[in-house]
């Protein structure tokens, strides 16, 4: 029961975050005519939020090169990034931004504002420890689910 709740919440949040990232990608494509700027805009947002670039944060959190920083980010950082991205999406649409520079500037401004909010509450994004690797959590939940099916009496403990 507890594992199901955790898994459902994790899947729900991950699904929303992925949908938000896809929506930003779509906006960039629709309004600039290409999606090659997506990674650049996201990277600029990370730099504004953390005060250092994505590569530096990956090194600090010991994130493998082939894995996204978000897989190791604490929930508050995932929500901060998601919030800044939602604001970018809203303003890019409302103001019909059509150039990468406009959308980048908007995304950086939003990430800086979110950073300032976190700092004002005593939370320094770049000083937070990494969260547990989301892939490890997924494997543990899958294993626990399998074990519950094999041995349902163990759930009572």
Number of C-alpha atoms within 10 A of each C-alpha: 9 8 14 13 10 12 17 12 12 15 13 12 15 16 12 13 20 13 13 18 19 13 15 23 20 17 24 26 17 14 17 19 14 15 17 13 19 20 11 13 21 20 19 19 26 22 18 20 28 19 16 14 15 19 15 14 20 19 12 13 17 12 19 10 10 6 11 12 21 19 17 21 23 16 13 13 22 17 14 19 24 19 17 23 24 19 16 23 23 14 15 22 16 9 9 14 19 17 15 21 13 15 26 22 15 22 28 24 19 23 27 20 15 19 24 15 14 17 12 10 9 9 14 16 18 17 10 13 12 21 14 12 16 15 11 11 13 14 11 13 16 15 12 15 17 12 13 15 12 10 10 11 9 10 12 5 4
